Amino acid sequence: MRIADVLRNKGTSVATVAPATTVRELLAGLAEHNIGAMPVIGPDGVAGIVSERDVVRKLHERGEGLLDRPVSEIMTTVVATCTPQDSVDDLSVLMTERRVRHIPVLDGGRLVGIVSIGDVVKTRIEELETSHEQLQAYIAHG
């Protein structure tokens, strides 16, 4: 299965923030959309990604004053990305190797979606269920 298939099922809408967005505003957006990370979009496209984990770690280090600082101070700037043509298997490996849970999907350098570890797990479960049903049908009618 390809990332394009995952996006076709879940949609391509992506909540994003600008580098100057405050951490407080980021947290409000994460809560509003019930998500765990947002790509940070600058003038040249994806400038970074910022997650709940980034906020928690930096908040522990720097205290509550962090809430009024821009997300550009805490975002991850070396962003793991994929394309719609990549396979879910390849994305699983990338997530495991990079220890990340959210991967922006770029097509020609343009943000066209985001895939989370939850999306990957859901896809895997659906694939296993389909295989199971096919095997049962083969055994019953085979």
Secondary structure, DSSP 8 states (H G I E B T S, - for coil): -BHHHHHHHH-S----B-TTSBHHHHHHHHHHHT-SEEEEEETTEEEEEEEHHHHHHHHHHH-GGGGGSBGGGTSBSS---B-TTSBHHHHHHHHHHHT-SEEEEEETTEEEEEEEHHHHHHHHHHHHHHHHHHHHHHHHH-
